Amino acid sequence: MNKKIKIAFIKIGGLSAGGTEKFLQVMAANLPKDRFEVDYYYCDDPLHKNSDYKPMVTDPLRVKFMQDNKINLVKFNIGSIDMSTYTHDWIDTDFWEKFDESKYDIIQTGRAGHPEYPFYKIKHTPIVDSLHLSGMVDNQFNVSRVMHICKWNADKWIKRGGDKDRIVFVSLFLDIPNKKYQNLRKELGIENKFVYGMYQRNSDDIFSPIPLQAYKKMETDDSMFVLMNGSELYKKQAQELKIKNIVFLPFAETQERIYEFLSTLDVFAHGRRDGEVNSAVMAEALYFGLPIVSHFSDINNGHVECVGDAGKVVNNVDEYAEELLKLKNDKNYYQYRSQEGKKRFAERYELRGQMNNIVAIYEGVIKDPFPHKLKRCYYHSINFFVKRFIVNKYTYCSLRKIQVFIKKFL
């Protein structure tokens, strides 16, 4: 019998309910047990020194999910993370007392992209990155493959110096139990309303004024907006706009409650100041056949690919309001968007198909962990200079020009 492939997943705050964290959890839990052996390294999200970042909490439901799927959890500790260092170094950690890279065939990560602690200290084992932000670039030699969850993100990564030959495409994958979910219309007293809404984490940083501004422009007596969780700024905005028909729901403590919420909606009215790279929230909406309306962002626009023909991404409030109204009044148009949503979920987010892709990527790493070795040496040298000598990570333009020139000959 062939030896099992042994993989270490490593993620700060790795058992929180965040999108990247869930991505890694579901991936680890659904790898075939007869072919893979997984250790999942995680810690409680620590204090980030020199940053106003709010740590995410470990979610007991996510812990139970991993335990139910018989994943070996290895908890390590970090006192704090020094965000003033380019590599975001960990302070007072016991990680190295628990981790030994020589035990593993592959290291799996989920991060923003720049050379980062502890991965720059892992020098020999193939690393598979999963990039969920359009952040910086890490071309360390042993970064074997770089997973991108949309082409938009991959293109930006290449322009910032990423090695295109390491790119592999994956998508988010959701395992939604196939059953009928009770909606919340009776509970909320909105049985006869056309319901718009979204759910979002409670963060002022991602608050977008556009969805409620647009809803206010087209609000009718038989419409309703329902918002689950989200920034307190939405409540303040609703009062200032004098929106009549709006309901705010607290954070859902179970996934079942989220599915009941989505079953309540007619349209998923999405908005984020920073946009999306690829959105689990949107993918869940597609499963329920909800047409999606969103807007472009100055930061991330990967959600345009995510939505596809299942909805529309608009430029401004007026266009957003027009689309909300069209979905309410044009039944044929609504049905078209809804059907495209279910189709897109099956093509892009269905669990089994995506896991087959992940397995193929891992088996490719085992077969040929470091292809294009000469090119890797070049990229690794650029990484070294940036990490060692560039104090401000946004000021390496001259190095980038040299890099682009040399790339033409590789």
N, C-alpha and C positions, 0 to 999 in steps of 0.2 A: 504493500500500500504506500502511496505517496504521503510524505510528511505534511502535516497541516501547516498552513501559512500562519505565522504568529504575528499579530499586529498590536501595536500600542497606540491607542488614541490618547492625545494629550490636549487638555483644554482648561484654561482658567475659568472658574464658574461653570464647569462643564455639565452640571446637573441642574442648571436653572431652566426656565421655560422660554429662553430666548430662541430666536429663529435659527441661528448658527448652531446653537447647542442642541436643539431638537434634531437638526439635520444630522449631526454626528451620532446622536443617540440612536436614531432610527436606523442609520447605516450600520452601526455596530451590532444592534439587536437583530438585524435581519440577514447578516452574513450567514451562509450555510454552515451549520455547526460541524458537519463532517469534513469541511475543507479549511475552516479558519478557526483560530483560537485568539480571543480578544482579551486584552487587559485595558480597562478604561481608566486613565489617570485624570483626576479632577481635584479641584479645591473649591472652597467657598470663595466667592469673588472678593478679593482683598481691597483695602484702601489704596487708591491711586494717588501717590504723592505728586504735588505740583499739577493737579488737574481737578476740575469740578465734576468729573465723572461720578455717577451714582452707581455703586456696585449692585449687581443683581443677586438675588438670594437663591440658595439651593432650594429646589422645589421637591417636597416629599413625594409628590405624585410621579415626578420624573425618576426619582430614586427607585420607587416601587416598579416603575416600568422596566428599568434596567434589570432589577433583581428578578422580576417575573420572566424575563428573557434570558436569565442565567448568564449574565455578563459579569465577569470578575471586576469589581470596582476597587480601585486603589486610590485612597484619599491621601493627598499630600497637603502641606500647609505653606502659606506665604504670609510674612508679616505685612509687607506692603510692596507696591510696584513703583519704581522711580521713573515717572514719565518724563523727567528732564533728560534722561539718557536716550540716545538714538535707538538702543536695543530694548528699552523698557525693562531694565534689569529687576530681578526679584530680590527683595531684601528679606533676610531671615527665613530661608526656606529649607525644608527637609527633603525636597524633591530628589536630590541625588543619593540620598540614603535609601530610597525606595525604587529608583529607576536605574536600569543597566541596559544600555542600547544593544549590547551584544546578544541579549536574549531574543531580539526581535528581527523579523525579516523586513518589516515595513513600519514606519512611523506615520500616523495620520494626524493632520492638524486642521484647524479651521481658524483663519486669521485675516488680517487686513493686507498683509503682503510684505512688509518691510522686514529686514533682518531682525530677528526678535529672540529674546531669551525665552526658553533654554535651547531653542533649535539651532542657534549658531554654534552651540557647544556639542551638538550631535553631528559628528563629522564623517561617519562611515556608513551608517544604515540609510537605505533609501527613504527619503521623506516624500510623502504625498501631501501637497498643500490643497486646501479647499478655500478659495478666496471668495468672501461674501461682501466685500467692499471694494470700491475702486481706489484702493490705497496705493502704497508704495510697492517696490519690487525687490524680491530676494532671489538672486540667481546663484546662490551657494551651490557648489558642485554636486552635492548629494541630494539636492531637491530634485527628485526623479521625475515627477509629473506634477502639473499644476492644474487642478480642477477649476473650471470656470462655469458658473451657473447661467451665463448668458453671453452672447457674442458681443454685446455692447461693452461689457466689462472686460472681456478678453482684448478687444481692440484698444481700449484705453490703457490696459496693462502693457501691451506691446509698445505703444507710443511712449510709455514711461521707461522703456528699457527692458521689458520682459522678453525672455527667449521663447519665441513662438513655437519652436519644435517641442517644447515640454507641455504644451496646452492639450488638455483633454476636456471634453464637454460633458457635463452632467447636469441634472436638473434636481430641483427639490423633489422629494418623494413623500407622499402622504399615505398612511394606512388608515383610512376612514372606514369603520365597520359599516357594512352594507345593510342598513336597516332603516326603518321609518323613524324620524325624529319628531317629537312633539314640538310645535312652535309655541311662542310666548304671546300670541295675539290676545287670547282670552285673558291671560294673566295681566296684560297691560291695558286691556280694554280698547284694542285697536282692530277689532275683527273686520271692519269695513273700510279700512284705510289702505292706500297704496303706500308701501313703506320703503323708505330709503334709509341707509345706515351703514355704519362701519364699526369695527373694533380696532383698538390701537393701544399700545402700551402707554402708561402714564408718564409722559416726558414732554416738557415744554420745548425741548430742542427740536422735536419733529412736528410740532403743531403747525397746521396749515389753515389759514383763514378761508380758503377758497370753497370747500364743500358747503359750509353753512351760509356763506355769502350767496352762493349760487342757489341753494335751496330757498333762501328768503325771497329771491327774485321770482320764483315760480310757485311758491307755497299756495296750496288751495285747501279748502275745508276738508277734502277727502284724502289729503296726503299727511304723512308723518315722517319724522326723522328720528331714528333710534341710534344712540351712540353708546357703545359699551367700553368702559374704562376710558382711556385717553386723558390728555392734559386737562387740568382745571380751567385752562384758558378757553376751552370750548364752551363751558358754562357761562363764563363772563361774556364771551362773544354773543351767545344766544340771547342773553339779557339785553345787550346793547343793540342788537338787531331787532329785538322784540319779536322773535320767532314764536308763533303760537303753539304749533304742534311739534313738540320735541320731547323725548324721554331720554334720560341718562341712566345707564345701568352700571353697577359696580363691576369690578374685575371678576371674571368667571373662575371659580375655584376648581372646576372640572372641565375636561374637554367636551363632555356631553352637553354642558351648559352652552358652550360656544356653538356647538352644532345646532342646538335648539334656537339660539339667537339667529344664526344664519338662515335657518328654516323659516324665520319670521319675516325676513326681508324680501322685497321684490327686486331691489337694485342695490348693489354694493357701491356706495358713494365714497370713494377712496380719496385721501389726500395726505401728503407728507411734504414738509418743507424740503427735506433732503432727497425726496424721491425714493426709488427702490432699485436694487440690483436684480433680485428675483424674490418674490414675496410669497411666503407660506400663507399669509392672510388671504392674498388674492387667489392662490391655488385652492384653498378651501372654499372660497366663494364660487370658483369655477365648478367644483364638484357638485354644488347645490344648484347649478344652472343659473346663477345670478349674473345678469349683465353688469359689467363694471364700467364706472366712469372715474377717470382720474385726470391729473394735470401734469404737464411737464415741470421739471425742476432744473435749477441751475447746477445741481450737484450730481444726482444719479437719475438715469432714465432707462434702466434695464427693464422697468415694468411695461414699457411699450411692447417688448417681446413677450412678456408674461401674458399680457392681455390678448394680443393678437386680434382676431375677428370677434372675440367674445365681448368686446366693449370698445370704448373710445378714450383716448388720452388727448386732452384739449389744451389750448394755449391760455385761456383766460376765463374769468367768471361768467361772462355772457355766453360763451360757447358751452361751458359746463351746465349752466341753467337750461340752455336750449336742448342739450342732450337728455337731461333729467326729464324734461317735459315730453320729449319725443318718445322716450321709453314708456311713459305713462299713457300716452294717447294713441300710439300706433301699435296695435296688438301684433301685427305681422312682423314688424321690426323688432319688437320685444322677443318674440319667439325665435327669430333668427339669431339674435345675440345669445339667448339662453341655450339654444342647441349647440352653437359654436363653443360655448363655455364647457359643456359636458364633453364635447368631442376633444377640446384642447386638454382637459384634465386627463382623459384616457391616453392621449398621445404623449404628454409631457410630464405628468406627475404620478401616474399609477405606479404603485410600489414595485411590483414584480419586474416590470420592464426596466425600471431604473436600476434595480439591484443587479440584474443581469449585466448591465453596463458597468457597474462598479466592480463586479467580480472579474470581468474581462480586463479592466484597467489594472487591477491588482496582479492578475496572472501575467499581464504584459510587463509589469515592473519586475516580477520574479525572473522572467525570461531574459529581459534586457534592461537592467536597472538604470544604466547611465549611457544612453545613446549619444552620438555626436560629441565625443569626449574632447576633441580639440576646441570646439565651440564652448563647451562647458568650462574649460580652463580659462578661456578669455573672459567669459561672463563672471566667473568666480573672482578673477583678479579685479574687475571693476567693483564687485561687491566689497572686496577687501579694502580698497581705497576709500570708498564711500563710508564704510563702517568705522574705519580707523582714523580718517583724517578730516572728514566733513562734520563740522560742529552742527550746522543748521542743515537739516535734511532737504530743505527746499532751495539750496544754493549750489547745486552741483551741475549747473548748466554746461560748463566747459568740459567736464568729464563726459556728459551725455553727448556732446558734439563729437568728441573723440570716439566714443563708443559707436555712434551711428556711422562714422566714417569707416571704422575697422570692420563693422558688420558686413559691409558690401563685399568683403573679400573672403568671408567665411561661409 
